[in-house]
Amino acid sequence: MKPHNPSIREEALALLRRGVPNRVVAERLNVPRGTVGWWRHEDRRKRVEPVAPRRSLLCPICDDRPLDKVAYAYLLALYLGDGHISHYVKH
């Protein structure tokens, strides 16, 4: 894997520090998004920049957030389909 030109990385970091999203930086500089994300992570770590806590999308109960009952019911209905579970028996 060929390393990126240091000037590309510096330009990416300058854009990221101004609030430009990773995706936009990656497209503008023709660099993979994963690379841009890594550069951002390493830059924050080196500058000891506090990282805002991310809200977990995994479990509202684990994060002490109220459960969106309507959204949960809709998602459950999609998962269950017509609500009928059957056992297929091959004859």
Wavefront OBJ file of the C-alpha trace (Angstrom):
o trace
v 0.000 0.000 0.000
v 1.418 3.352 -1.036
v 1.357 6.019 1.706
v -0.475 9.255 1.002
v 1.402 12.465 0.407
v 1.794 14.320 3.740
v 0.331 17.459 2.149
v -2.903 15.534 1.406
v -3.120 14.467 5.041
v -2.546 18.027 6.263
v -5.201 19.354 3.889
v -7.616 16.684 5.114
v -6.937 17.562 8.747
v -7.443 21.261 8.048
v -10.836 20.515 6.479
v -11.812 18.170 9.303
v -10.898 20.761 11.931
v -13.235 23.208 10.170
v -16.067 20.712 10.552
v -16.175 19.220 7.058
v -17.569 15.651 7.296
v -15.268 12.672 6.644
v -17.225 11.673 3.542
v -16.859 15.087 1.930
v -13.131 15.252 2.730
v -12.621 11.769 1.285
v -14.463 12.622 -1.932
v -12.738 15.991 -2.342
v -9.230 14.565 -1.875
v -9.874 11.156 -3.472
v -8.887 9.302 -0.292
v -10.756 6.341 1.258
v -13.207 7.337 3.999
v -11.593 4.888 6.395
v -8.271 6.637 5.932
v -9.837 10.019 6.621
v -11.515 8.626 9.738
v -8.207 7.219 10.954
v -6.437 10.527 10.341
v -9.152 12.305 12.347
v -8.866 9.804 15.186
v -5.074 10.076 15.317
v -5.208 13.885 15.119
v -7.631 14.074 18.053
v -5.515 11.645 20.056
v -2.290 13.587 19.432
v -3.923 16.892 20.353
v -5.623 15.295 23.382
v -8.896 16.700 22.115
v -11.867 15.627 24.187
v -14.226 13.478 22.179
v -17.920 14.069 22.711
v -19.626 10.924 23.947
v -21.568 9.245 21.181
v -25.097 8.153 21.738
v -25.322 4.452 21.316
v -27.720 3.273 18.670
v -27.713 -0.183 20.146
v -29.999 -0.032 23.138
v -31.993 2.864 24.569
v -32.508 0.961 27.803
v -28.740 0.453 28.248
v -28.202 4.162 27.590
v -30.964 5.144 30.011
v -33.081 6.628 27.225
v -36.821 6.098 26.879
v -37.887 3.367 24.478
v -39.743 4.645 21.408
v -42.620 2.170 21.671
v -44.178 3.073 18.323
v -40.887 2.647 16.453
v -40.161 -0.579 18.327
v -43.594 -2.010 17.504
v -43.137 -1.100 13.839
v -39.695 -2.705 13.722
v -40.989 -5.825 15.442
v -43.848 -6.050 12.936
v -41.378 -5.819 10.057
v -39.282 -8.547 11.633
v -42.221 -10.848 12.235
v -43.852 -10.191 8.886
v -47.454 -11.312 9.019
v -47.097 -12.556 12.585
v -47.540 -16.182 11.559
v -44.744 -18.607 12.394
v -45.048 -22.026 10.835
v -43.046 -25.187 10.758
v -42.336 -26.614 7.315
v -42.613 -30.369 7.085
v -41.231 -32.019 3.981
v -43.517 -34.806 2.703
l 1 2 3 4 5 6 7 8 9 10 11 12 13 14 15 16 17 18 19 20 21 22 23 24 25 26 27 28 29 30 31 32 33 34 35 36 37 38 39 40 41 42 43 44 45 46 47 48 49 50 51 52 53 54 55 56 57 58 59 60 61 62 63 64 65 66 67 68 69 70 71 72 73 74 75 76 77 78 79 80 81 82 83 84 85 86 87 88 89 90 91
